[in-house]
């Protein structure tokens, strides 16, 4: 294997595949990146057996071949090289010689034969979606995923392709976020999957580099082919980034049961203003008293909090409300997460009484159900 590559392009490619590699890999080979040089480019692949990623970088290949090298150390070295032009060639004993200007490194690697191949599978379901839509939808719900390992079925985002739309759902049992988007779904192509939290984070990071993303999945795994646009191709990336992941096996709970069938009050709120008020009110909360109180009175929403350790806070904002006075308490973070994730200025807040959930909604198929806290 022998090729020349632009230092900055190489560093960008390594950065794209680095996150998948854990700091404490179970096998030495899982700390390595597979370099495959062929046809005017170098493919970079990493995997942790649950999640794998591959991208391709432009390079001047004079001798095709493959080798694996420790990815974190390689990324450090490439970033520090003095010249833009970098030469890499494999030498006997699974070593690589890296040269740039007056610098030369000889890095110990492992043979390509030991590297686990990314799974290829007969896809049962296939959809092509705009990257911007998938990125927006993931941002709208991913904060509500559970981090409790005992509830592994909730440690991810549920994708459901059915009834002419894609619906994404995440819940941790105390709140639930849901967003849907129209998609052409045939009866034969309908299906669902639970994408693990680690994959959700990686996918969210990678989206936005081109126009479309293709998702294919079956009962055990899912693959995303993320198209590379002109901006990303300027960094030396070519074609697409390929992400393949195991999915969470099991049946997602019936989330529709959690969504209240009816609420008594619905008020329009300015998203950013409400977020700022909640954030300021929450400054006096503590671990023991971690709640903010929303009090709706005639044309006014009062947001307050208090704790014995720090004192109290009080905020007000104007709303169109003519009902009887209602007070509800919530975890402030549960209010802030959906408000920060949304892009719309116009958000609707629905509520009933102090024991019933509050719901944030937008006009485009988003909702977030938040369970209340007991009023002191």
RODO-2510 file (C-alpha; in nm, 4 decimals, decimal comma):
residues 376
     n   res          X          Y          Z
     1     x     0,0000     0,0000     0,0000
     2     x     0,1356     0,3402    -0,0982
     3     x    -0,0432     0,6730    -0,1389
     4     x    -0,0127     1,0527    -0,1079
     5     x    -0,2869     1,2488     0,0650
     6     x    -0,3673     1,6020     0,1776
     7     x    -0,2988     1,6304     0,5525
     8     x    -0,6137     1,8313     0,6300
     9     x    -0,8359     1,6005     0,4226
    10     x    -0,6873     1,2990     0,6007
    11     x    -0,7457     1,4622     0,9416
    12     x    -1,1105     1,5354     0,8461
    13     x    -1,1680     1,1737     0,7434
    14     x    -1,0169     1,0385     1,0644
    15     x    -1,2352     1,2754     1,2657
    16     x    -1,5455     1,1364     1,0896
    17     x    -1,4709     0,7781     1,2011
    18     x    -1,3029     0,8391     1,5382
    19     x    -1,6118     0,8635     1,7619
    20     x    -1,7144     0,5026     1,7093
    21     x    -1,3941     0,3759     1,8723
    22     x    -1,4250     0,3388     2,2493
    23     x    -1,1436     0,4464     2,4823
    24     x    -1,1271     0,0933     2,6267
    25     x    -1,1698    -0,1451     2,3342
    26     x    -1,2279    -0,5131     2,4196
    27     x    -0,9816    -0,6219     2,1464
    28     x    -0,6725    -0,4329     2,0165
    29     x    -0,8054    -0,4423     1,6575
    30     x    -1,1134    -0,2410     1,7642
    31     x    -0,8838     0,0532     1,8502
    32     x    -0,7645     0,0597     1,4894
    33     x    -0,8846     0,2165     1,1661
    34     x    -0,8797     0,0065     0,8492
    35     x    -0,7115     0,1967     0,5644
    36     x    -0,7955     0,0619     0,2177
    37     x    -0,6187     0,2414    -0,0681
    38     x    -0,7650     0,1960    -0,4172
    39     x    -0,9018     0,3868    -0,7209
    40     x    -0,7903     0,7389    -0,6338
    41     x    -0,9027     0,7267    -0,2729
    42     x    -0,8581     0,5769     0,0717
    43     x    -1,1509     0,4193     0,2603
    44     x    -1,1364     0,4639     0,6399
    45     x    -1,3377     0,2169     0,8498
    46     x    -1,3831     0,1786     1,2276
    47     x    -1,6153    -0,0413     1,4315
    48     x    -1,6969    -0,1347     1,7920
    49     x    -1,8981    -0,4405     1,6733
    50     x    -2,2293    -0,2682     1,7590
    51     x    -2,1687     0,0322     1,5339
    52     x    -1,9441     0,0731     1,2295
    53     x    -1,8616     0,3638     0,9999
    54     x    -1,6812     0,4045     0,6681
    55     x    -1,5894     0,7139     0,4668
    56     x    -1,3684     0,7708     0,1633
    57     x    -1,1025     1,0415     0,1161
    58     x    -0,9406     1,1550    -0,2104
    59     x    -0,5804     1,0353    -0,2417
    60     x    -0,3137     0,9693    -0,5053
    61     x    -0,2793     0,5903    -0,4848
    62     x     0,0318     0,4433    -0,6448
    63     x     0,0033     0,0987    -0,4852
    64     x    -0,3338    -0,0411    -0,3675
    65     x    -0,3455    -0,2243    -0,0362
    66     x    -0,4841    -0,2278     0,3165
    67     x    -0,3610    -0,2034     0,6740
    68     x    -0,5024    -0,1150     1,0161
    69     x    -0,3429     0,1474     1,2433
    70     x    -0,4302     0,2797     1,5926
    71     x    -0,6840     0,5498     1,5048
    72     x    -0,6365     0,7942     1,7927
    73     x    -0,2569     0,7960     1,7645
    74     x    -0,2787     0,8249     1,3858
    75     x    -0,5172     1,1222     1,4159
    76     x    -0,2775     1,2956     1,6601
    77     x     0,0193     1,2413     1,4278
    78     x    -0,1611     1,3542     1,1100
    79     x    -0,2832     1,6723     1,2806
    80     x     0,0726     1,7587     1,3890
    81     x     0,2463     1,6990     1,0518
    82     x     0,4344     2,0036     0,9153
    83     x     0,3411     1,9917     0,5430
    84     x     0,0110     1,9585     0,3555
    85     x     0,1401     1,6675     0,1454
    86     x     0,1609     1,3397     0,3359
    87     x     0,3038     1,0113     0,2034
    88     x     0,2023     0,6796     0,3561
    89     x     0,3313     0,3339     0,2668
    90     x     0,3027    -0,0043     0,4320
    91     x     0,6259    -0,1845     0,5254
    92     x     0,6869    -0,5463     0,6366
    93     x     0,5574    -0,6524     0,9783
    94     x     0,2258    -0,4617     0,9450
    95     x     0,3967    -0,1252     0,9848
    96     x     0,3271     0,2047     0,8097
    97     x     0,5793     0,4760     0,7206
    98     x     0,4309     0,8267     0,7345
    99     x     0,6345     1,1131     0,5829
   100     x     0,5633     1,4857     0,5581
   101     x     0,8317     1,7528     0,5054
   102     x     1,1143     1,6763     0,7481
   103     x     0,8977     1,4469     0,9648
   104     x     0,8910     1,0669     0,9442
   105     x     0,6969     0,8233     1,1625
   106     x     0,6921     0,4459     1,1590
   107     x     0,3699     0,3178     1,3194
   108     x     0,2938    -0,0355     1,4333
   109     x    -0,0304    -0,1720     1,2910
   110     x    -0,2275    -0,4973     1,2709
   111     x    -0,3022    -0,6962     0,9557
   112     x    -0,6294    -0,6240     0,7750
   113     x    -0,7341    -0,9905     0,8109
   114     x    -0,8097    -0,9404     1,1817
   115     x    -1,0394    -0,6408     1,1220
   116     x    -1,4117    -0,7304     1,1574
   117     x    -1,5993    -0,6609     0,8331
   118     x    -1,8921    -0,4229     0,8434
   119     x    -2,2042    -0,6369     0,8072
   120     x    -2,3797    -0,6347     0,4738
   121     x    -2,7388    -0,7477     0,4816
   122     x    -3,0397    -0,8066     0,2647
   123     x    -3,2416    -0,4960     0,3372
   124     x    -3,6034    -0,5555     0,4131
   125     x    -3,6967    -0,1861     0,4196
   126     x    -3,5403     0,1057     0,2294
   127     x    -3,6156     0,4793     0,2360
   128     x    -3,4450     0,7892     0,0961
   129     x    -3,4975     1,1038     0,3052
   130     x    -3,3740     1,4645     0,3076
   131     x    -3,0867     1,4903     0,5574
   132     x    -3,2175     1,8219     0,6923
   133     x    -3,5527     1,6619     0,7839
   134     x    -3,3954     1,3633     0,9619
   135     x    -3,1547     1,5921     1,1519
   136     x    -3,4405     1,8211     1,2610
   137     x    -3,6556     1,5259     1,3717
   138     x    -3,3753     1,3642     1,5723
   139     x    -3,3004     1,6939     1,7458
   140     x    -3,6716     1,7312     1,8293
   141     x    -3,6889     1,4032     2,0259
   142     x    -3,3454     1,2618     2,1160
   143     x    -3,3153     1,4488     2,4505
   144     x    -3,6066     1,2368     2,5839
   145     x    -3,4251     0,9010     2,5454
   146     x    -3,3797     0,7052     2,8678
   147     x    -3,0304     0,6654     3,0143
   148     x    -3,1408     0,3919     3,2570
   149     x    -2,9665     0,0714     3,1477
   150     x    -3,2356    -0,1380     3,3155
   151     x    -3,4863     0,0012     3,0638
   152     x    -3,2748    -0,0813     2,7590
   153     x    -3,5776    -0,0795     2,5274
   154     x    -3,6081     0,2979     2,5917
   155     x    -3,2340     0,3656     2,5396
   156     x    -3,2819     0,4903     2,1848
   157     x    -3,5155     0,6543     1,9359
   158     x    -3,8069     0,4612     1,7863
   159     x    -3,8474     0,4980     1,4074
   160     x    -4,1861     0,3969     1,2665
   161     x    -4,2520     0,4007     0,8915
   162     x    -4,6290     0,3558     0,8502
   163     x    -4,9475     0,5297     0,7323
   164     x    -4,7656     0,7569     0,4878
   165     x    -4,5291     0,9072     0,7427
   166     x    -4,2147     0,8559     0,9473
   167     x    -4,2725     0,8980     1,3211
   168     x    -3,9856     0,9342     1,5696
   169     x    -4,0489     0,8782     1,9408
   170     x    -3,8285     0,8934     2,2504
   171     x    -3,9287     0,8566     2,6154
   172     x    -3,7691     0,7963     2,9539
   173     x    -4,0985     0,7288     3,1344
   174     x    -4,1289     1,0833     3,2742
   175     x    -4,1570     1,2641     2,9397
   176     x    -4,2242     1,1657     2,5811
   177     x    -4,1273     1,3479     2,2605
   178     x    -4,2831     1,2652     1,9236
   179     x    -4,2426     1,4129     1,5754
   180     x    -4,3714     1,2922     1,2397
   181     x    -4,3053     1,3786     0,8756
   182     x    -4,4820     1,2739     0,5563
   183     x    -4,2987     0,9964     0,3688
   184     x    -4,4132     0,7663     0,0898
   185     x    -4,4573     0,4285     0,2642
   186     x    -4,5943     0,1291     0,0768
   187     x    -4,7601    -0,1534     0,2689
   188     x    -4,4725    -0,3881     0,1858
   189     x    -4,2083    -0,1346     0,2914
   190     x    -4,3676    -0,0360     0,6251
   191     x    -4,1654    -0,1218     0,9347
   192     x    -4,0092     0,0035     1,2562
   193     x    -3,6846    -0,0088     1,4517
   194     x    -3,5288     0,1237     1,7741
   195     x    -3,2006     0,3016     1,7037
   196     x    -2,9571     0,2910     2,0011
   197     x    -2,8611     0,6197     2,1688
   198     x    -2,4948     0,5940     2,0588
   199     x    -2,6040     0,5569     1,6953
   200     x    -2,8506     0,8449     1,7311
   201     x    -2,5678     1,0709     1,8534
   202     x    -2,3382     0,9639     1,5699
   203     x    -2,6088     1,0015     1,3052
   204     x    -2,7011     1,3493     1,4345
   205     x    -2,3351     1,4518     1,4074
   206     x    -2,2953     1,3227     1,0504
   207     x    -2,6167     1,4529     0,8945
   208     x    -2,6118     1,7807     0,7054
   209     x    -2,3170     1,7012     0,4761
   210     x    -2,5350     1,6553     0,1667
   211     x    -2,8919     1,6528     0,0379
   212     x    -3,0192     1,3016     0,1109
   213     x    -2,9667     1,0051     0,3405
   214     x    -3,0753     0,6498     0,2649
   215     x    -3,1840     0,4213     0,5479
   216     x    -3,2099     0,0457     0,5034
   217     x    -3,2989    -0,1902     0,7864
   218     x    -3,4117    -0,5379     0,8829
   219     x    -3,4957    -0,7067     1,2141
   220     x    -3,1392    -0,6890     1,3490
   221     x    -2,9566    -0,3917     1,2016
   222     x    -2,9870    -0,0621     1,0177
   223     x    -2,7581     0,1175     0,7737
   224     x    -2,7458     0,4843     0,6794
   225     x    -2,5818     0,6054     0,3601
   226     x    -2,5224     0,9773     0,4062
   227     x    -2,4649     1,1642     0,0829
   228     x    -2,1665     1,4016     0,0683
   229     x    -2,2370     1,7459    -0,0775
   230     x    -2,0039     2,0053    -0,2307
   231     x    -1,9097     2,1665     0,1019
   232     x    -1,7987     1,8350     0,2522
   233     x    -1,6262     1,7203    -0,0682
   234     x    -1,4041     2,0289    -0,0328
   235     x    -1,2661     1,8542     0,2772
   236     x    -1,1590     1,5615     0,0594
   237     x    -1,4612     1,3445     0,1432
   238     x    -1,6096     1,1620    -0,1559
   239     x    -1,9317     0,9738    -0,2340
   240     x    -2,1017     0,9104     0,1003
   241     x    -2,0498     0,8113     0,4613
   242     x    -2,1764     0,4652     0,5496
   243     x    -2,2989     0,4018     0,9052
   244     x    -2,4193     0,0560     1,0082
   245     x    -2,5613    -0,0279     1,3503
   246     x    -2,7238    -0,3023     1,5511
   247     x    -3,0743    -0,2073     1,6567
   248     x    -3,2319    -0,2478     2,0002
   249     x    -3,4197    -0,5775     1,9874
   250     x    -3,7653    -0,5892     2,1407
   251     x    -4,1029    -0,4178     2,1127
   252     x    -4,1302    -0,0483     2,1863
   253     x    -4,4053     0,0269     2,4423
   254     x    -4,7402     0,1656     2,3270
   255     x    -4,6473     0,5331     2,3460
   256     x    -4,9926     0,6498     2,2338
   257     x    -5,1332     0,5525     2,5756
   258     x    -4,9190     0,8238     2,7348
   259     x    -5,0529     1,1063     2,5174
   260     x    -5,3552     1,2659     2,6907
   261     x    -5,6718     1,2397     2,4851
   262     x    -5,7941     1,5800     2,6005
   263     x    -5,6658     1,8890     2,7788
   264     x    -5,8732     2,1793     2,9071
   265     x    -5,6452     2,4711     2,8241
   266     x    -5,4250     2,5623     2,5282
   267     x    -5,2098     2,8761     2,5250
   268     x    -4,9691     3,0089     2,2667
   269     x    -4,6259     3,0921     2,4109
   270     x    -4,3138     3,2567     2,2711
   271     x    -4,0639     2,9722     2,2768
   272     x    -3,7449     3,1699     2,3432
   273     x    -3,9067     3,3969     2,6016
   274     x    -4,0498     3,1020     2,7964
   275     x    -3,7124     2,9223     2,7829
   276     x    -3,5359     3,2312     2,9202
   277     x    -3,7925     3,2699     3,2012
   278     x    -3,7686     2,9014     3,3019
   279     x    -3,3893     2,9111     3,2896
   280     x    -3,3729     3,2179     3,5157
   281     x    -3,6353     3,0834     3,7572
   282     x    -3,4438     2,7544     3,7851
   283     x    -3,1289     2,9322     3,9083
   284     x    -3,2513     2,8990     4,2695
   285     x    -3,3496     2,5313     4,2459
   286     x    -3,1432     2,2613     4,4164
   287     x    -3,1086     1,8835     4,3882
   288     x    -3,3723     1,8397     4,6604
   289     x    -3,6049     2,1123     4,5284
   290     x    -3,5656     2,0753     4,1538
   291     x    -3,8970     2,2099     4,0273
   292     x    -4,0406     2,5257     3,8761
   293     x    -4,4041     2,6224     3,9156
   294     x    -4,6151     2,7489     3,6256
   295     x    -4,9211     2,9463     3,7310
   296     x    -5,1703     3,0527     3,4625
   297     x    -5,3990     3,3404     3,5579
   298     x    -5,5919     3,5854     3,3405
   299     x    -5,3594     3,6741     3,0470
   300     x    -5,0506     3,6006     3,2581
   301     x    -4,8120     3,3082     3,3080
   302     x    -4,6080     3,3209     3,6276
   303     x    -4,2948     3,1061     3,6512
   304     x    -4,1484     3,0666     3,9990
   305     x    -3,9114     2,8468     4,1957
   306     x    -3,7766     2,8230     4,5491
   307     x    -3,5432     2,6220     4,7688
   308     x    -3,4385     2,6547     5,1366
   309     x    -3,0724     2,6651     5,0272
   310     x    -3,0919     2,9544     4,7771
   311     x    -3,4214     3,1447     4,8128
   312     x    -3,6843     3,2166     4,5484
   313     x    -3,7348     3,3531     4,1965
   314     x    -4,0326     3,4929     4,0118
   315     x    -4,0873     3,5592     3,6380
   316     x    -4,3951     3,6702     3,4440
   317     x    -4,4923     3,6678     3,0773
   318     x    -4,8083     3,7694     2,8947
   319     x    -5,0304     3,4966     2,7460
   320     x    -5,3842     3,4858     2,6067
   321     x    -5,5627     3,2935     2,8848
   322     x    -5,9118     3,3474     3,0206
   323     x    -5,9669     3,0275     3,2217
   324     x    -5,9668     2,9692     3,5970
   325     x    -5,6296     2,9776     3,7758
   326     x    -5,4142     2,6630     3,7256
   327     x    -5,0808     2,5755     3,8884
   328     x    -4,8502     2,2926     3,7794
   329     x    -4,4898     2,2095     3,8786
   330     x    -4,2305     2,0557     3,6442
   331     x    -3,8654     1,9578     3,6366
   332     x    -3,7142     2,2703     3,4707
   333     x    -3,4856     2,0648     3,2455
   334     x    -3,7868     1,8816     3,1045
   335     x    -3,9371     2,2170     3,0038
   336     x    -3,6110     2,3527     2,8621
   337     x    -3,5123     2,0510     2,6478
   338     x    -3,8007     2,0697     2,3961
   339     x    -3,7976     2,4517     2,3945
   340     x    -3,4280     2,4522     2,3008
   341     x    -3,4605     2,1718     2,0478
   342     x    -3,7360     2,3390     1,8442
   343     x    -3,6816     2,6053     1,5789
   344     x    -4,0370     2,7471     1,5749
   345     x    -4,1039     3,0681     1,7641
   346     x    -4,4705     2,9739     1,7992
   347     x    -4,5294     2,6891     2,0441
   348     x    -4,8544     2,5820     2,2113
   349     x    -4,8694     2,4633     2,5711
   350     x    -5,1651     2,2462     2,6726
   351     x    -5,2579     2,1585     3,0310
   352     x    -5,5468     2,0516     3,2511
   353     x    -5,4675     2,0573     3,6250
   354     x    -5,1807     2,0087     3,8687
   355     x    -5,1937     1,6266     3,8442
   356     x    -5,2109     1,5999     3,4646
   357     x    -4,9213     1,6140     3,2159
   358     x    -4,8310     1,9321     3,0284
   359     x    -4,7892     1,9141     2,6512
   360     x    -4,5805     2,1272     2,4158
   361     x    -4,7067     2,1213     2,0551
   362     x    -4,6223     2,2881     1,7260
   363     x    -4,8315     2,3137     1,4118
   364     x    -4,6105     2,0599     1,2295
   365     x    -4,6675     1,7263     1,4030
   366     x    -4,4462     1,7691     1,7096
   367     x    -4,5476     1,7125     2,0688
   368     x    -4,3745     1,6619     2,4006
   369     x    -4,5630     1,5227     2,7009
   370     x    -4,4127     1,6121     3,0402
   371     x    -4,5255     1,4526     3,3664
   372     x    -4,5882     1,7032     3,6483
   373     x    -4,4210     1,7085     3,9910
   374     x    -4,6126     1,7232     4,3161
   375     x    -4,6831     2,0799     4,4261
   376     x    -4,5237     2,1562     4,7639
***
